[in-house]
Amino acid sequence: MALSQDEIFAKVQESLVDALGVDDDEVTRDATLVGDLGAESIDFLDIVFKLEKAFDITIPREELSPEDVLTNTQYVQDGKVTSEGLAELKTRMPWADLTEFETDPRVEHFGNLLTVGDLCNYVETKLGA
């Protein structure tokens, strides 16, 4: 039985509240994981673990955090992701809205753009796969 978007959001929200120690009302679809919810790189392991458990899915690290793109000189020049790099990110992360990142594709901004909504979309693609 497929989960509704609201059910997916509720489970993602619960996972983030557990992993990050934030309040339910802080975890909105538009909230960014790093900027708004204060997630640090170590928290992502916990978030992934909780999501895998909540939804009974497997989340390969490179799918949620394509660091190999962000550290590859083929895709990054002068601290900015190139158009080739952006194309690669879009291919790998079709569930993420990269529109804002494209306006200023500096590597250090990348972590600030993943939203709770993106995470819900990601889980939805995993469940539908």
C-alpha positions in Angstrom: 0.0 0.0 0.0 1.4 3.4 -1.0 1.8 6.1 1.6 0.2 9.5 1.0 2.4 12.6 0.8 1.1 13.6 4.2 2.0 10.2 5.7 5.5 10.4 4.2 5.9 13.9 5.6 4.8 12.8 9.1 7.4 10.1 9.2 10.1 12.3 7.8 9.2 14.9 10.4 9.3 12.4 13.2 12.7 11.1 12.0 14.1 14.7 11.9 12.6 15.6 15.3 14.3 12.5 16.7 17.6 13.0 14.9 18.0 16.7 15.4 16.1 17.4 18.7 14.0 20.1 17.0 10.3 20.7 17.6 7.6 19.4 15.3 6.5 22.9 14.3 10.1 23.7 13.1 10.0 20.9 10.6 8.0 22.3 7.7 8.3 21.3 4.1 10.2 24.5 3.3 12.7 24.2 6.2 16.3 23.6 5.1 18.0 20.8 6.9 21.2 22.7 7.6 20.2 26.4 7.7 16.8 26.1 9.5 17.2 22.9 11.4 20.9 23.0 12.2 21.8 19.6 10.8 25.5 19.0 10.7 27.3 16.4 8.6 27.3 13.9 11.4 23.5 14.3 11.8 23.0 13.1 8.3 24.1 9.5 9.2 21.5 9.5 12.0 18.8 11.0 9.7 19.5 8.4 7.0 19.4 5.6 9.6 16.1 6.8 11.0 14.6 7.2 7.5 15.8 3.7 6.5 14.1 2.3 9.6 10.9 4.3 9.3 10.3 3.5 5.6 12.1 0.2 5.3 14.3 1.5 2.5 18.0 1.6 1.8 19.6 5.0 1.2 23.0 4.9 -0.4 25.0 7.8 1.0 26.0 9.2 -2.5 22.3 9.6 -3.4 21.5 12.0 -0.6 24.8 13.7 -0.5 26.8 13.6 -3.8 30.1 14.7 -2.2 32.0 13.0 -5.0 30.5 15.6 -7.4 31.2 18.5 -5.0 34.8 17.5 -4.5 35.6 16.6 -8.2 37.7 19.1 -10.1 35.9 18.1 -13.2 32.6 19.6 -11.8 33.9 22.3 -9.5 36.1 25.3 -10.4 37.1 28.2 -8.0 34.7 26.8 -5.4 31.7 26.9 -7.8 29.9 24.0 -9.3 30.2 24.2 -13.2 27.3 23.8 -15.5 28.5 20.2 -16.1 28.5 19.6 -12.4 24.9 21.1 -12.1 23.8 18.7 -14.8 25.3 15.8 -12.9 23.6 16.9 -9.7 20.3 17.1 -11.4 20.7 13.7 -12.9 21.6 12.2 -9.5 19.1 14.2 -7.5 15.9 14.6 -9.6 13.9 14.9 -6.4 15.7 18.0 -5.2 14.9 21.6 -6.3 18.2 23.0 -7.4 16.8 26.3 -8.8 18.1 28.4 -5.9 21.5 26.7 -5.9 21.9 27.5 -9.6 21.8 31.2 -9.0 24.9 30.9 -6.8 26.4 27.4 -7.2 29.1 27.7 -4.6 30.0 24.4 -3.0 29.6 25.8 0.5 26.0 26.7 -0.2 25.0 23.2 -1.3 24.2 21.9 2.1 21.9 24.8 2.8 19.5 23.9 0.0 18.2 20.5 1.0 14.7 21.0 2.4 12.4 18.8 4.3 10.2 18.7 1.2 13.2 17.5 -0.9 13.7 14.7 1.6 10.0 13.8 1.3 10.3 13.7 -2.5 13.4 11.5 -2.2 11.7 9.0 0.1 8.7 9.0 -2.3 10.9 8.1 -5.2 12.6 5.3 -3.1 9.2 3.9 -2.2 7.9 4.1 -5.7 11.0 2.4 -7.1 
